């Protein structure tokens, strides 16, 4: 391998619950009850616009124009208060002898906040790529191919670490090696080339 591509939410940082807690609270402002845990199971890794659209269809409602803005404010506040890097991430990053970057479906300002709050920003510098840069969201492989091209590495020489099924589909569509980071999953995910429950399991695998 010549490049390690990390997803951000749920992979580098423990943000899935916080993002969905923010959505639970924002939906509550519209009189909609939808628990964070259920949102995670239903929408993990899915683009925000598709999540909102799906809930609108399901609940037969139209969200107000400022819904996303208010939701992102809630996410930002929760990140500042509670966000942490996932266990073993720092150790893995410090062990890598190949280049690495972040490629996420989130907006770049959200990725940068997550990395800054958790102290991971010093490891990635400007090697941060967002689906919003190219208007392409997983499971489309666009953001991974965009990252590989920017880092000047062939797709087949890249490895993607993901925590979602849509992310694994995107990695496979990009013809990249896919690693499924799933701390609470024991069943083998057939979409993944490698599956781990802790980041430390990847130390030394890509030297």
C-alpha positions in Angstrom: 0.0 0.0 0.0 1.1 3.6 -0.8 -1.7 5.6 0.9 -4.0 5.2 3.9 -7.3 7.0 3.5 -9.3 7.5 6.7 -13.0 8.3 7.0 -13.6 10.8 9.8 -16.9 10.4 11.7 -17.0 7.1 13.5 -13.5 6.1 12.3 -11.0 8.6 13.5 -13.3 10.2 16.0 -16.1 8.9 18.2 -18.7 11.2 16.7 -21.6 9.0 15.5 -23.6 9.2 18.7 -23.0 12.9 19.0 -24.1 13.7 15.4 -27.2 11.6 15.9 -27.9 13.1 19.3 -27.9 16.5 17.6 -30.3 15.2 15.0 -32.5 13.7 17.7 -32.7 17.1 19.4 -33.2 19.0 16.2 -36.0 16.7 15.1 -37.6 17.3 18.5 -37.9 21.0 17.7 -40.3 19.9 14.9 -42.2 17.6 17.2 -40.6 14.4 15.8 -39.3 11.8 18.1 -36.4 9.7 16.7 -33.8 8.3 19.1 -30.1 8.7 18.3 -29.5 5.0 18.5 -32.2 4.3 15.9 -30.8 7.0 13.6 -27.4 5.4 13.8 -28.7 2.0 12.8 -30.8 3.4 10.0 -28.5 6.1 8.5 -24.8 5.4 9.4 -22.6 6.9 6.8 -25.5 8.3 4.7 -25.4 11.9 3.3 -27.2 14.4 5.5 -29.5 15.6 2.7 -30.7 12.0 2.1 -31.3 11.5 5.8 -33.4 14.6 6.0 -35.3 13.7 2.8 -35.9 10.2 4.1 -37.4 11.5 7.4 -39.5 14.0 5.6 -41.0 11.2 3.5 -41.4 8.9 6.4 -43.1 11.4 8.6 -44.9 13.3 5.9 -43.4 16.7 6.9 -41.3 19.5 5.4 -38.4 20.7 7.4 -37.9 24.5 7.8 -35.2 26.2 5.7 -32.9 26.6 8.7 -33.2 23.0 9.8 -29.7 22.0 8.6 -28.1 25.2 10.0 -29.5 24.6 13.4 -28.6 21.0 13.3 -25.0 21.8 12.5 -24.9 24.3 15.4 -25.9 21.5 17.7 -23.3 19.2 16.3 -20.6 21.8 16.7 -21.5 22.4 20.3 -21.5 18.7 21.2 -18.1 18.3 19.4 -16.6 21.1 21.5 -18.0 19.5 24.7 -17.6 15.8 24.3 -15.7 14.7 21.1 -12.8 12.3 21.5 -10.5 10.4 19.1 -11.3 6.7 18.9 -9.0 4.4 20.9 -5.8 3.4 19.1 -6.0 6.1 16.4 -3.0 8.1 17.6 -0.9 4.9 18.0 -1.8 3.8 14.5 -1.1 7.2 13.0 2.3 7.4 14.7 3.2 3.9 13.5 2.4 4.5 9.8 5.3 4.7 7.4 3.1 5.5 4.4 1.3 8.7 3.7 -2.3 9.1 4.9 -5.2 11.5 4.6 -8.9 12.0 5.5 -11.7 11.6 3.0 -15.1 12.3 4.5 -18.7 12.9 3.5 -18.9 15.8 6.0 -18.2 19.5 5.2 -14.6 20.5 5.5 -15.2 22.8 8.4 -16.8 20.0 10.4 -13.8 17.6 9.6 -11.4 20.3 10.7 -13.3 21.0 13.9 -13.3 17.2 14.7 -9.6 16.9 14.2 -8.8 20.1 16.1 -10.9 19.2 19.1 -9.4 15.7 19.4 -5.8 16.9 18.7 -5.6 14.9 15.5 -5.2 18.0 13.3 -1.4 17.9 13.7 -1.2 14.6 12.0 -3.2 15.5 8.8 -2.3 19.1 8.0 -3.9 20.0 4.7 -4.5 16.3 3.7 -8.3 16.7 4.2 -10.8 15.9 1.5 -14.6 16.4 1.6 -17.4 15.2 -0.5 -18.6 18.8 -0.5 -15.5 19.7 -2.5 -16.7 17.7 -5.5 -20.5 17.1 -4.8 -20.1 13.4 -4.6 -21.2 11.3 -1.7 -20.6 7.7 -0.6 -21.4 5.0 -1.8 -20.1 6.8 -4.9 -16.3 6.4 -4.9 -15.7 10.1 -5.9 -14.3 11.4 -2.7 -11.8 8.5 -2.4 -10.7 8.9 -6.0 -10.4 12.6 -5.4 -8.1 12.0 -2.4 -6.0 9.5 -4.2 -5.5 11.8 -7.2 -4.6 14.8 -4.9 -2.1 12.6 -3.0 -0.7 11.3 -6.3 -1.3 7.6 -5.6 -3.0 5.1 -7.8 -6.4 3.9 -6.5 -5.3 0.2 -6.4 -2.5 1.2 -4.1 -4.8 2.8 -1.5 -6.4 1.4 1.6 -9.6 2.9 3.0 -10.6 2.6 6.7 -14.3 3.0 7.1 -17.0 2.4 9.8 -20.0 2.3 7.5 -21.4 0.0 4.8 -21.8 2.9 2.4 -18.1 3.7 2.9 -17.1 0.2 2.2 -19.1 0.2 -1.0 -17.4 3.4 -2.0 -13.9 2.0 -1.3 -14.7 -1.2 -3.3 -16.1 0.9 -6.2 -12.8 2.8 -6.2 -10.9 -0.4 -6.5 -9.2 0.2 -3.1 -8.5 -2.2 -0.2 -11.3 -1.7 2.3 -10.9 -2.0 6.1 -14.0 -2.2 8.2 -13.5 -0.6 11.6 -16.4 -2.1 13.7 -15.8 -2.1 17.5 -19.1 -3.8 18.3 -19.5 -6.1 15.3 -18.3 -9.7 15.4 -20.0 -11.1 12.3 -17.8 -10.9 9.2 -18.7 -8.2 6.7 -18.2 -9.6 3.3 -17.7 -6.1 1.7 -14.5 -5.6 3.7 -11.0 -6.9 2.8 -10.0 -6.6 6.5 -12.2 -6.2 9.6 -11.0 -5.0 13.0 -12.6 -4.0 16.3 -9.7 -1.9 17.5 -7.3 0.4 15.6 -4.3 -1.2 17.2 -5.0 -4.4 15.1 -3.8 -2.4 12.0 -0.4 -1.5 13.4 2.3 -3.0 11.3 -0.1 -4.3 8.6 0.9 -1.7 6.0 4.7 -1.3 6.5 
